[in-house]
């Protein structure tokens, strides 16, 4: 089944559902699960997931708790065409080693961990496994996500295509070289965090100007939502729209001048560079832990 699923497109009509196992149904794993469950190909996909504790289970998540079934990861991996490793970077290599003996030949294994290279995973998995790194963001839950993909050095063309087909159900897919995966992760993968941070900052400012918590949150949330909704249909760059709103001599122009003085663009770059440094640290830590475990 695995080799057949890899060769077929999700847009075709497979004789059996594509079996997708998400190991680690934390926040990102649940978002992927929810997005796939809402996709137009839902009837062509059989979803399963594991999670560490029963308290992690939600009403819309089909997951098996490792507390109840310690063999869940191995059992789900053994019957999956696609296995998504949705655990922390420091746990990814150990999970790969755990499921390696149980994978079907030709299974596609998709790690979501920053800092863990495809070559690292290929070394822990059978040669027949196709490793494709993926860096999605939380918006995949609404099928509005951005996912970076990079096929491992030994991944088949079919495996890479299947991974792309799967994540295209959840939004936009950007195929990047291996050395750009972590960069994309700190740009788009962490993107929702940047948006939430800015939203919270301006909500706090609105409260300081006299609005209560509920009003400030509602005003800023709807303002951000509406502003972003204007960009895509306009076909114009954000800078062009900004120039129209912050017209010379206006109150808005003065507000933007304060933000420009703070050099937010430079701060954003420094923030992303700090995230990249952390990614390198996580890779060193994860590989060291794996080496110790395999010794």
C-alpha positions as CSV (number, residue, x, y, z in Angstrom):
1,X,0.0,0.0,0.0
2,X,2.8,2.4,0.9
3,X,4.5,2.3,-2.5
4,X,1.2,2.7,-4.3
5,X,0.2,5.7,-2.1
6,X,3.5,7.4,-2.8
7,X,3.2,7.0,-6.6
8,X,-0.5,8.1,-6.7
9,X,-1.5,11.8,-6.5
10,X,-4.0,12.8,-3.9
11,X,-6.0,14.2,-6.8
12,X,-6.4,10.8,-8.3
13,X,-8.8,8.2,-7.0
14,X,-6.9,5.7,-4.9
15,X,-8.5,2.4,-4.2
16,X,-7.8,2.8,-0.5
17,X,-7.4,5.8,1.8
18,X,-4.0,7.3,2.2
19,X,-3.0,6.4,5.8
20,X,-1.5,9.4,7.7
21,X,-0.2,9.0,11.3
22,X,0.7,12.1,13.3
23,X,2.9,11.2,16.2
24,X,2.8,13.9,18.8
25,X,-0.6,15.5,18.7
26,X,0.5,18.7,20.4
27,X,-0.5,22.1,19.2
28,X,1.0,21.9,15.7
29,X,0.1,18.2,15.3
30,X,-3.5,19.0,16.2
31,X,-3.6,21.9,13.7
32,X,-2.4,19.6,10.9
33,X,-4.9,17.0,11.9
34,X,-7.8,19.5,12.0
35,X,-6.8,21.0,8.7
36,X,-6.6,17.6,6.9
37,X,-10.0,16.6,8.5
38,X,-11.5,19.8,6.9
39,X,-9.8,19.4,3.5
40,X,-11.5,18.4,0.2
41,X,-9.6,15.2,0.2
42,X,-10.8,14.1,3.7
43,X,-12.6,11.0,2.4
44,X,-9.4,9.9,0.7
45,X,-7.3,10.1,3.9
46,X,-7.3,7.9,7.0
47,X,-6.1,9.9,9.9
48,X,-4.6,8.7,13.2
49,X,-2.5,10.4,15.9
50,X,-0.8,9.8,19.2
51,X,-0.3,12.0,22.1
52,X,1.6,11.7,25.4
53,X,-1.2,12.3,27.9
54,X,-4.9,11.8,27.8
55,X,-5.4,15.4,28.9
56,X,-4.0,16.4,25.5
57,X,-6.9,14.9,23.7
58,X,-9.5,17.2,22.2
59,X,-13.0,16.5,20.9
60,X,-11.8,17.0,17.3
61,X,-8.6,15.0,17.6
62,X,-8.5,11.3,16.9
63,X,-5.6,10.4,19.0
64,X,-4.3,7.5,21.1
65,X,-2.7,8.4,24.5
66,X,0.7,6.9,25.2
67,X,-0.5,6.6,28.8
68,X,-3.1,4.2,27.7
69,X,-1.2,2.5,24.9
70,X,2.7,2.7,25.2
71,X,3.0,1.0,21.9
72,X,0.9,3.6,20.1
73,X,3.7,5.2,18.1
74,X,5.1,1.9,16.9
75,X,1.6,0.6,16.1
76,X,0.5,3.6,14.1
77,X,3.7,3.9,12.2
78,X,3.5,0.3,11.2
79,X,0.4,0.8,9.2
80,X,0.9,4.3,7.8
81,X,1.9,5.5,4.4
82,X,2.9,8.9,5.8
83,X,4.3,9.4,9.3
84,X,4.5,13.0,10.6
85,X,6.9,13.4,13.5
86,X,5.3,16.3,15.4
87,X,7.4,16.2,18.6
88,X,10.0,18.6,19.9
89,X,13.4,18.7,18.2
90,X,15.1,17.1,21.2
91,X,12.6,14.1,20.9
92,X,12.6,13.7,17.2
93,X,15.6,11.5,16.8
94,X,14.6,9.2,19.6
95,X,11.1,8.9,18.1
96,X,12.6,8.1,14.7
97,X,14.7,5.3,16.2
98,X,11.6,4.0,18.0
99,X,9.5,3.6,14.9
100,X,12.3,2.7,12.4
101,X,11.9,-1.1,12.7
102,X,8.1,-0.9,12.2
103,X,7.8,1.3,9.1
104,X,6.4,-0.1,5.9
105,X,8.8,-0.1,3.0
106,X,8.5,3.2,1.1
107,X,6.8,5.1,3.9
108,X,7.2,8.9,3.8
109,X,8.5,10.3,7.1
110,X,8.0,14.0,7.7
111,X,9.8,15.6,10.6
112,X,8.6,19.0,11.8
113,X,11.5,19.7,13.9
114,X,13.7,22.8,13.5
115,X,17.4,22.1,13.6
116,X,17.2,18.4,12.6
117,X,18.5,17.7,9.1
118,X,17.0,15.2,6.7
119,X,20.4,13.4,6.7
120,X,20.1,13.1,10.5
121,X,16.8,11.3,10.1
122,X,17.8,9.2,7.2
123,X,20.6,7.8,9.3
124,X,18.1,6.7,12.0
125,X,15.5,5.2,9.5
126,X,15.5,2.3,7.0
127,X,17.0,3.1,3.6
128,X,13.5,2.6,2.0
129,X,12.0,5.5,4.0
130,X,11.5,8.8,2.2
131,X,12.4,11.7,4.5
132,X,10.9,15.1,3.7
133,X,11.3,17.9,6.1
134,X,8.3,20.2,6.6
135,X,8.0,23.5,8.4
136,X,4.3,24.5,8.6
137,X,2.7,27.2,10.8
138,X,-0.4,27.0,12.9
139,X,-2.6,28.4,10.2
140,X,-2.7,25.0,8.6
141,X,-5.6,24.3,10.9
142,X,-7.7,26.7,8.7
143,X,-6.0,25.5,5.5
144,X,-4.4,29.0,5.3
145,X,-0.9,27.9,6.3
146,X,2.5,28.3,4.8
147,X,4.6,25.2,4.8
148,X,8.3,24.9,3.7
149,X,9.3,21.5,2.3
150,X,12.7,20.0,1.6
151,X,13.2,16.5,0.5
152,X,16.0,14.5,2.0
153,X,19.0,13.6,-0.1
154,X,17.8,10.0,-0.6
155,X,14.1,10.8,-0.9
156,X,12.3,9.5,-4.0
157,X,10.5,11.8,-6.4
158,X,7.3,10.1,-5.5
159,X,7.8,10.6,-1.8
160,X,8.5,14.3,-2.2
161,X,5.5,14.7,-4.4
162,X,3.2,13.0,-1.9
163,X,4.4,15.3,0.9
164,X,3.8,18.3,-1.3
165,X,0.3,17.1,-2.3
166,X,-0.6,16.5,1.4
167,X,0.5,19.9,2.6
168,X,-1.0,21.7,-0.3
169,X,-4.3,20.7,1.2
170,X,-3.4,22.9,4.1
171,X,-2.4,26.1,2.3
172,X,0.7,27.3,0.4
173,X,3.8,25.1,0.0
174,X,7.2,26.6,-0.5
175,X,9.9,24.1,-1.7
176,X,13.3,25.2,-0.4
177,X,16.8,23.7,-0.3
178,X,17.8,21.9,2.9
179,X,19.9,24.8,4.1
180,X,16.9,27.2,4.0
181,X,14.4,25.1,5.9
182,X,15.4,26.5,9.4
183,X,15.4,30.0,7.9
184,X,11.9,29.5,6.6
185,X,10.9,28.2,10.0
186,X,11.9,31.3,11.8
187,X,10.3,33.5,9.1
188,X,6.9,31.8,8.5
189,X,6.8,29.0,11.0
190,X,7.1,31.4,13.9
191,X,5.1,34.0,11.9
192,X,1.9,33.6,14.0
193,X,3.9,34.3,17.1
194,X,5.1,37.6,15.6
195,X,1.5,38.5,14.7
196,X,0.2,37.7,18.1
197,X,3.0,39.6,19.8
198,X,2.2,42.8,17.8
199,X,-1.5,42.3,18.4
200,X,-1.0,42.0,22.1
201,X,1.3,45.1,22.1
202,X,-1.2,47.3,20.4
203,X,-4.1,45.9,22.6
204,X,-2.1,46.8,25.6
205,X,-1.6,50.3,24.2
206,X,-5.4,50.6,23.6
207,X,-6.0,49.7,27.2
208,X,-3.6,52.3,28.3
209,X,-5.6,54.9,26.4
210,X,-8.7,54.0,28.4
211,X,-10.5,51.1,26.7
212,X,-11.4,48.1,28.9
213,X,-9.9,44.7,28.2
214,X,-12.8,43.4,26.2
215,X,-13.2,46.5,24.0
216,X,-9.4,46.8,23.4
217,X,-9.1,43.2,22.4
218,X,-12.1,43.3,20.1
219,X,-11.1,46.6,18.4
220,X,-7.5,45.5,17.7
221,X,-8.4,42.0,16.6
222,X,-10.9,43.2,14.1
223,X,-8.5,45.9,13.0
224,X,-5.7,43.5,12.3
225,X,-8.1,41.0,10.6
226,X,-9.6,43.6,8.3
227,X,-6.3,45.2,7.5
228,X,-4.7,41.8,6.4
229,X,-7.9,41.0,4.4
230,X,-7.4,44.1,2.3
231,X,-3.9,43.3,1.1
232,X,-4.3,40.2,-1.1
233,X,-7.3,41.4,-3.2
234,X,-5.7,44.8,-3.7
235,X,-2.7,43.2,-5.3
236,X,-0.6,46.0,-3.8
237,X,2.4,46.0,-1.5
238,X,1.8,46.7,2.2
239,X,4.1,49.7,1.8
240,X,1.8,51.2,-0.9
241,X,-1.2,50.9,1.3
242,X,0.7,52.3,4.3
243,X,1.7,55.3,2.3
244,X,-1.9,56.1,1.5
245,X,-3.0,55.8,5.1
246,X,-0.1,57.6,6.7
247,X,-0.5,60.7,4.5
248,X,1.8,63.6,5.1
249,X,0.9,65.7,8.1
250,X,-1.6,63.1,9.4
251,X,-1.9,61.7,12.9
252,X,-1.2,58.3,11.5
253,X,2.1,59.5,9.9
254,X,3.3,60.7,13.3
255,X,2.4,57.3,14.9
256,X,4.4,55.5,12.1
257,X,7.3,57.8,12.6
258,X,7.6,56.6,16.2
259,X,7.6,53.0,15.0
260,X,10.2,53.8,12.3
261,X,12.4,55.5,14.9
262,X,12.4,52.2,16.9
263,X,13.7,50.5,13.8
264,X,11.3,47.6,13.9
265,X,12.7,46.1,10.7
266,X,16.1,45.7,12.4
267,X,14.5,44.3,15.6
268,X,12.6,41.8,13.4
269,X,15.9,40.6,11.8
270,X,17.6,40.3,15.2
271,X,14.7,38.3,16.5
272,X,14.9,35.9,13.5
273,X,18.7,35.6,13.9
274,X,18.2,34.7,17.5
275,X,15.8,32.0,16.6
276,X,18.3,30.6,14.1
277,X,20.9,30.5,16.8
278,X,18.5,28.5,19.0
279,X,17.8,26.1,16.1
280,X,21.5,25.4,15.8
281,X,21.6,24.7,19.6
282,X,18.6,22.4,19.4
283,X,20.2,20.4,16.6
284,X,23.4,20.0,18.6
285,X,21.4,18.9,21.6
286,X,19.2,16.5,19.7
287,X,22.0,14.8,17.8
288,X,24.0,14.5,21.0
289,X,21.1,12.8,22.7
290,X,20.5,10.5,19.8
291,X,24.2,9.5,19.7
292,X,24.0,8.7,23.4
293,X,20.9,6.7,23.0
294,X,22.2,4.7,20.0
295,X,25.6,4.0,21.7
